[in-house]
Amino acid sequence: MKKILLLVIVAGISIRSQSQKSISMTKQELHDKIKGGWAGQTIGVTFGGPYEFRFNGTFIQEYQPLKWEDGYLKQNMLYNPGLYDDLYMDLTFVDVFEKYGLDAPVDSFANAFAHAGYMLWHANQAARYNILNGIKAPGSGHWKHNTHSEDIDYQIEADYAGLMSPGMPNTASAISDKIGHIMNYGDGWYGGVFMGAMYSLAFLSKDINYIVSEALKTIPRQSTFYQCIQDVITWHKKYPNDWHANWFEIQKKWSSDIACADGIFRPFNIDAKINSAYVVLGLLYGKGDFTRTLDIATRAGQDADCNPSSAGGILGTVLGYDKIPAYWKMGLKEAEDIDFKYTTISLNRAYEIGLKHALQNIERNGGKVSGDNITIAVQTPETVKLEQGFPGIFPVNMVSVEKDNLKELSFEFEGTGFILSGDADMKNDNDPHHTIEADLYIDDKKIETGKFPTSYTTRKLELFWKYELPKGRHKVNIKVINPDERYMLNANYYIVFSDKPAGSLNGK
């Protein structure tokens, strides 16, 4: 019996399929797409920067113009370096691969960003603190050690995994399994797996609907992340020409943040699910148009710089660098040789290293590189393992404390857990590397000694937390054990958790 040879044309690239699909392209075509991915995310984050978390629980109205002009990229690269946290985190991992190879151990990635000089927030900063204080990956990203584990962090940093795994979404997922669990777990990790898969599949097709739906196959159906993104796809079919209608459906069902203390009982939401939903919103309703895609992903609100960055990077990979509209590449050439702050890597260098790592990954995963001709063994997306953070844990109350320079603090609550928000600070210009220490007691039993650096880069994001206590009334006592009048430990508020939502507790 003769084998059937199937030839399919996808995005101008021939795909030959027998027992396994393969794609052939030139090195120039591959390089163009990798450049498009890196440039697209840089353009997107620059465009959305002014609107980051300024529109929470609402969208930016169509009548409001969004700024873009020649020189804007260079200006931000030089004078607003903190805007590019998703890029310099990406490049930290790229640099580790470059130094130690594709089999670099997880600790090399964890230590690289934990000891870096740049500022971090949310899951990244919580993981940095954990690593610096003896909790290694993957524990550093686990929900029991990291209250921000379902935040957006790895989602905005996973671009590199897809760009170095063209047509190989499972290879991207394997990379993300190792590195993404440094700072995230559950839905937070799934955000990065999903983005990496979309980047990987963007090398194969121009069909945005295909890229989104195929990438979602990497996520377990039982997870809330999968259910959220599948809803966006379903609502897109119901409202194919009205992204606002889809946005409202997302808000009604998926706008509750139950883990991040900064977003509980507030409109602020840095949860991976809803921000990934906004990325998909931009991609689906943008229909392959770069301007419309960035516009919608930005106007959807919340993390309005990282979301167009992800959407722009994925679409930039689909289009390739040369086909990103000239309007969006205004001033790009002037910025491409500027190293991202805190790194020794510019966009031009990222383009070259990205190609190098992609070629290495292609060869080690069944593909071939012969001069300028490249053959990639295309992978069918496989579902990663199921994990869901914060099981059976629901916020039911928030109580203001607002106590500065505390030496001791006590409070009682009814429930199964709590998070106490606060920070360590110094008076005047004292040693920024001082560490305040305090003991935590629950129901008169010492639980731990907390360490609170006064340095912003090594800070602990919350003072204390504890989940999975027996349901009932609990007493919390905190005592500073090394008081020093030059430094302050401040408490802001605490959030109470229980095993049921507050409405259920009230019989509603």
N, C-alpha and C positions, 0 to 999 in steps of 0.2 A: 504494500500500500504506500503510495507516494505521500510525503509530507506536504502539507499545504503551507505555502509561503504567503503571508499577508503583508501587504505594503500599505501603510497609512500615512497620510501627510498631515502632520500636526505642527502648526506654527512655522511652516516652511521647512520642517526637518523630517526626513524620511524615517519611519519607524518600521523595522523588520521584525516580524514576530513568528517564531516557531514554538519551541517549548517555553521560551522566555523572550519578551520584547527587548529590543535594543534600539538605540538611536545613534545616528551618526551626525556629526557636525564638525566644523573646522574649529581650530583653536581660537581663531578670531571671533567666531560666533559665540563661543563659550565665554570668552573674555568680555565681549560686549554685554552679555547678559549679567555677568558678575559685576561689571562696572555699573550697569543700570540699577542693580540692587543696592549697592553701597551709595550711589549718588541719590537714588530715589528716597532712601530713608533720611539722608542728610537734608535734602530739600524739604521733605515733609515735616521733620521736627523743627526746622527753622521757620517754616510757614506757620505752624501751629503754636509756636512758642509764646506769643503774647496772650494767648487765650487759655493756657494751661490752668485748669481748675478755677477758672473765673466764671464758668457757666456750669453750675452743678445742679442737676435735677431740672435743667432747662436746656434748650438749644439756642444757638446764635441765630437771630432772625435774618431772613434773606436780605432785608434792606441794609444790614450792616456790612460795609465793605471790609474785606480782609486784606491786609497789607502784603504786597510783594513788589520789590523793586530791584533794580540793578545795584549791586554792591551790598545787598542785604546779607548775603551768605558770608562774605568776608568780614563784615562788621560784627556779626554775631560770633563767628569763629574766634575773633580777636578779643572782643570785649564782653562776651556773654558765654564763657566756656561751660558754665554749669548747665546750660541748656542741653548739652550733648552728652548727658549721663548715659543714655542708652547706647550711644556710639562708643564712648570710651570704655564702657563695660564690655561691649562686644570685642573691642580691640585688645582689651586685657587678655581675653581668652585666645584670640588670634595670635597674640604675641607668645603665649605659652606654647601653643602648637608649633610656632615657628622655632622656638628655642629648644623644645624637648621632644618634638615629633608628635605624630598622631596618636601615639599610645601613652602620652603624658599622663601620670597618675592624677587622681582627683585632688589630692592635697596640693599639687602644684598650681592648680587653678584657684583653689580656695585661698591659699596663702598669698597669691599674687594680688587679688583684689582686697583681701583683708588688710594687707600692709601698704596698699597704695595710698597716695596722698590726697586723693580726691574725696569730696563729700558724697555721702550716700544717704538714702532714706529707706523707710519701710522694710520690706523683706531683706533687701541687700544689707542695710545697716544692722538689722537684727542678726543676720548671719555673720557679718563681720564681728560683731560683739561676741557671738558664740564661739567663733573660731579663735579669737584672741584670748578667750577665757576657757579654752579646753574642750569645747563641744565641737567635734569634727563633723564633716559631711559624712553621710547625709543627715545626721542628727541636727546639724546647724539650720536646716531648712524645715525640719519636722514641726507640725503644728503645736506639739506639746512644748517645744523649746522656742518657737518663733510665732508670735501672735499675728504676724503679717504674712504668713506662709501662703495665703490665697490672694495676696496682692499681685499687682501687675508686673513685678520686677523681672522675672525671667522671660516673661512674654515680650518685653521690649528689648531683650538682649539676645534672643535666640536666632536672629537674622543670620549670623555667621554659620550656624549649624546647617541651615538649608542651602546657603550659598556655596558651602564647601561640599555639598552632597547633591549635585544636580541630577534630577531624575531618580534619586535614591532616598525616598522619605523615611524608610526604616533605618537607614544609616544615620540620618539626621536625628531620629528619635533615640537611637542608641547613644549618640553624643549628648543629647539633652538629658537622658537618664542619668548620666554621670555628673554633668555640670549643673543642670537645672535643679537638682536636689540639694545643691549647696545652700540655696536660699529659698526654695519653694517646695510645696507639697500639694497634692490634690489638684484642685482647680487652678491654683497658681502655677503649678508645673505643667498642667495640660495646656495652658495658654501658650507656653513656649513650644511644646510639642506641636501644637496646631500651627503656629506661625512658621516653625521650621519646615513642616510638611508642605505648607502653601508655597514657601519659597522654592523648595525642591521641585514641586510640581509645576511651578511657573516656568521652568526650563522646557517643559513638554507641550504646553498648550496655551493658546490665547483665550480659551473659553473660561471666563472667570467663574461661572457657575460650576463648571467641572472642577476647577482647582479647589474651590471652597468645599464642595461636597465630597470630593475624593480625600482631601486632607482631613476632613472630619472623621473619616473611617479609622484614623489612628487613635481616636478617643473612645473610651468605653461608653456604650450607650447608657449604662446605669448611672453615670456621673451627671451631676448638675451642669457641668460645663457643656457636655454634649447636648443636653436637653435645651440649654439656652441658645446655642448656635443653631441647632435644628429648628427651633422656633423662628429664628430670624429668617432662615431659608424658607420656611413655610409661609411666614407673613409676607415675604417678598413675592411669592407666587400669588398671594391674595391681594396685595397692594403693589403691583409691579411698577407703577409710576408715581408712587407717593411714599417717599422715605419717611416723611413726618408721621404717617399713620403707623408705619413699622416701629418708629422710635417710641411712639406712645404705647404700643403693645409691649415693647421691651421694658419701659418704665413700670407699667402695671404689674408685670410678673417678676422682673429680675433686678429691680433697683435697690433691694434691701441688702445692706452689708451687715453680716452678723459676726465678723471676726476682727476686722481692723478697728481698734479703739478710736481712731480719728474719724471714722465714718459711721459708727453706730449712733443712732438717734440724730444723725445729721444728713444733709443732702450730699456732702462730700462722699465720693465712692471711687476708690482705687482698686476695687475687686477686679480680678482678671476677667471674669465672665462678662460683665457688662461692657468693659472697655474693649474686649475682643469682639463683642457684638457690634460695637460701633465701627471697628475695623471692617468687619464683614458688611455692615451697612454701606460704608463708603465704596467697597469693592463691587458689591452687587448692583447698587443703584448708579455707580459711576460708569458701568458698562464699558470698561476699558478706556475711558476718557480720563487722562491724567488730571486735568483741571477739576472736573466734576468729582472725581474720586477723592482728591485732597480736600475739596470744599466740604463735602458731606461728612467725611471722617472728622474734620475739624469742628464743623457746626454742631455735631452731635453732643459736644461738651465733655465734661469731666476731664480726663487726661488728654486734652485736646492738642498736645504736641506729639506725644508718643503714638497716638492712634493714627494720625496721618503719616507719621514716619513709617509705621508698619505697612500701611496700605500703599504708600508711595514706593517703599522698597520692593514689595511683592509685584506691583504693577510695573515698576522700573525693570524688574527681572523679565517679566513677560515681554515688554516692549524692546528691551535692550537700551543701552546708553544712547546710541545714535538717534533713536526714535523718541526719546523723551523730548517733548516740545521745547523749542528754543527759548520760549518765554520763561520756562522754569529753570533753564540753565544759564540765565543771565547772571554774570559774575561768578559762575562756578569755576571757570578756569583759574581765576584769581585766588580761589580758596583751596584748590586741590593740592597745593604744595605746603599748606599750613598744617603742622602737626596738631592733632587734637590735644587740647590741654591735658596735662598729666601723662601723655604718651609720647612716643617717638615715632608715631605712625600718622601719616597724612592720608588723604583720600587716594592720591596717586599710588602710594605704597600699599594701601589696603587693596587696591585693584590688583596689584601684582602678586601680593602674598595670597590673596583670595584665589587667583588662578592657580598658583602653585599647589595650594592645599586641595583644591578641587581635583586637579590632575592626579595627585597622590591618592586621593580617596576613590577616584574612578578606577584606577589600576588595582587597588587592593580589594575592590568589590566586583571583580569579574569583567571590568571594562578594559579597553586597550587604548594606548596613546602611541601613535606612529607618526612622528613628524608633526605636521599640521592637522592630521586626521585623528579624530577622537570617536571612539565607540563606547557608549554607556550602557551597561546592563540595567535596564529599567526595573524598578521594584514596585510590586503591587502593595499599596499601603496595608500594614498590619496594625491591629489594635494593641496599644500598650497596656500595661497592668492597671487594674482598678485600684484607686486609692481616693478616699474622701476625708478631708480634714474636718475637725470640730463636730464629730458625730453626736447627735442628741444634745447639742449645746446651743442655747438660745438666750440672747440678751433680753432682760426684762426690766431693767431700771438703770438710771444713771444718776449719781449723787455728787453734787459739787462739794469740794473740800477747800480749795484755794488757800492752802497753808504754805507760806514761804519759810525758809530757814528752820524747818522742823527738826526737833530733837527726838520727838516721840509722837506717834499718831495711833489712834485706836478708832475702829468703827465696827459695827455689826451689820450683817445682812442675812436675808432669807433666800436660799437658793443652793446651787451646786458649784459655784465658782465666781471668780472676780478678776478684773484687771484694774490696777491702780496706775493712773497716768501721772507723770511728773518728770522732773529732770534734776540734774546736778548742775550747779553753776558756781562761778567764782566772783568774789567782790573785787572791784577795781582791776588791776593788772597783775594778779597773782599767778602762780605756776599753773599753766593750763593743763598740766599732766597729773594733777592731783586726783586721787580716787577716794571718794567717800564710801564708807562701809556701813551697812545697816542690817540688823537681824529681823527676819520675818517670823512671827508666831501666829499660828492659827489654832484657835481653841486651846490656848496656853501651851501649845507644843511648838518647839522651834523647828521650822521647816528648812530655812536656808539663811546664809549670809549673802546679801546682795552687794555687788561692787559697782560703783557709779562714777566713771571717769568724768571729769569736768571738761575734757577736750571734746569738741564737737565731732571730730572724725572717729573717735573711739567710744562715743556715748552709748548708754543703754536707753532704748526708746521708751520703755515703760519701767516703773519702779519694781512692781511685783505683779505676778498673776498666779492663779491656781485654778485648774479645772478638775472635774470629776470628783468633787467632794460629795459625801453623803448628803442627800437632799434634806435641808433643814436650816436651822439658825446657826450662824457661825460668827465667831469673834476674831478680828484681825488686830494684831499689835505690831508696830514697827518701831524699832529703837536704833538710833544712830550710835555706833560704837566707837567712832573716832572723831568726835565733834571738833571743829576748828572754825573759829569766827571769820576766817578769810574765805570760807566756802559754804555753800548753801545746798540743802536738799529740799526741793519744792514738790508739793503734791497738788494736783489740779482737780481731779475727779476720779471716781471709781465706777465701773460698770459691773452690774450684777448679772450672772447667768443662772438659768435653771434648765430643767429637762423638757420644758414645754414653752411655746411662745406665750407672751404675757396675756394675749387674748384668751387662750385656753385656760390660763390660771384664774382668770376672772369669770370663767363660765360662759364666755362668749362663743 
